[in-house]
Amino acid sequence: MIDFKHRIIIDHDEWKSLTKEELEKEGSIEGFFQICVNSKTYGYYHDKVLQNGEEGFDLISTWYENLLKGVHLLYDKTHIAIKDIETEKMWISLAREANSIRVQVVESSYSAVDAITLDEVSHSSTCVWEESEDFCIFVDQLLRRAREFLHELTLINTSFRLTNSFQTIERLIGAIETME
């Protein structure tokens, strides 16, 4: 079982009237984001009532952009790693093996300029967990959840459709769909 869970945590009343320029200035949408592969999870998510002062800390649009870019690369490459930009040493390593994908959460001292690398980050690292899943199921679920995320954004403010991040995610979804 694979899932990508997200929860947008912003002041909807405040964000619903922002222009495209104001949305761009605000940056990535914050909330909770979690990757679930079988019984293993990475990230934080809950769907309970928010506690007073509870805020989202994950950059949801950045997670979807990076995961979609990574999956797109896996159609030509066998391995990529995505840096958890909110931590110093955590990576999500994705390796395509025939019809399956191996997902590893790796704590590594590997340093990279970009959020996505084709290098192995497992050198001088600790594997926190590793699971495998069918590649097509992984991709289908990622595309479904990314589309849901975009839909949720348009329900908050239709101007999201005009933002660079929205258009990047939409373009990546289209590019992956043409490869399937």
N, C-alpha and C positions, 0 to 999 in steps of 0.2 A: 504494500500500500504506500502510495506517495501522495503528499499533499503540501501545498504552500498556503499557509494561513496568514491573513493580514487583517488588520483592523485600523482604519483611519481614525486618528484622534486629533482633530482640529476643531476649532469653533466654527461650526457650519454657518451660523448666522453671520459671522465676520467674513468668512471666505466666499459666501455666495454672491456678493456684489463686487468682488475684486475684478479689475480688468486683466487682460492678458499680461500686460507689463507688470502689474502688481503681483500677479501669480508667479511670474518669472523671478521677480525680486525675492519673493518669499522662499523660493527654492523647492527642494524635495519635500514630499508629503511625509509627515511624521506619524508614527503609530506603532503598532506591534507587528512583528513579522517572524514567522517560524517555518522552518523546513522540517517535514516529517517524512521519514523513510522507514517503513515497517514500524518497529517499536521505538526507534531512535528519533530524537528531535534536536534541532539547533535553533536558538532564538527564543523569543518570549511571545506568548500569545495567551489571551483569555477573552472570553465573551461575557464575562460577568459585569455587573454595574461597576463603573469606575469609582474608585475611592476618591475622597476629597483631595484634590491636588495631584492625582495620578495623571501622568503624562506619558505619551508615546515617545520612544527614544530611537526607534529604527527609522531609517530613511527608506520608506516602502518603494517609492518610484526608483530609487537607486538600486535596490535589491532586484526588482524586476528587470530593469535595464541590463544589469550585469549578468543575471542568470540567462536572459534571452540571448545576449551577445555570446555568452559561453556556450550555450547549446548550439547556436548558429555555427560557431567554430568547430564543434564536435562532428559536424557533417564532413569535415575535411581532415580534422586532427583527431588523435586518439586521447589526448589529455589536455585539460586546462585547469587552472586554479583561480578562484575568485577570492579576493581579500575581503574580509569583513571590515569595512571601513570604520566601523565604530569601535574596533578593538585594535590592539597593537600587534598581536601575533596569531590571530585566528584566520584560517583559510578553509574554503570549501573546495575540495579537490574532486573533479569529475573526470572519469576515465571511461571511454566507450570501448566495450569489449564485445564484438559481434553485435548481437541484438540486445545486449544489456548495458547498463550504466552502473559503474561503481561510484558511490558517493562516500567521501571521507571528510570528516571534520578533523582538521590538523592544526595543532599548535606548533608554530614554526618561527624561527628567528629570521627566516628568509625575508629579504627586503626587496621591494619592487616599486618602481615609479607608478606603474599603472595598476588599476584594480583587478585586471585580468592578466594572467601570464600563461605562457605555454610551457614554462619551466616546471620541473618537479620541485615542489616545496617540501617534500618529505625528508630531504636531507636535513640533518640536525633538527628533527622534529619529533613530536609525539602524536600518534593517531588517537584522537579522543574516541571516535567510533567510525565504523565502516559498515555500509550496507549496499546491496545491489538491488536493482529494479530493472524491469523491462524498459528499454530505451524509448520505445513508442509511447508507452503508458506515461513515463516521466515527462516527455515532451507534450503530450496531449493535456496532461494535468497542468503543466506550467502555462501553456497557451490559454487554457480555460480560466485559470485564476488571474492571469494578466488581463484578459478581456474583462473579467468581473471587476477588477480594480479600475480599469478605464471607465467602465460603465458607472461605477460608484462616483468617480470624479465628476462625470458629466451631470449626475443628479445633484451634486453640490453646486456646480457652476459650469455652464456650458462653455465658458471661455477657456476652460482647461484644454479643450480640443485644440486650441491654437498654440499651446505652450510647446516648447522644444522637447521637454521630457515626454509628454503625451504622444507627440508625433514620432519620437524615437521608438517608444514602446510599440506603437501601432505599426511602424515600418518594420521593426524586427519580427513582430508576429507574422506579418505578411511574407517576409523573406523566408521564415522557417516553414510556413505553410506551403510555399512553392517547392520546398526541398523534400517534403514528405511524400 
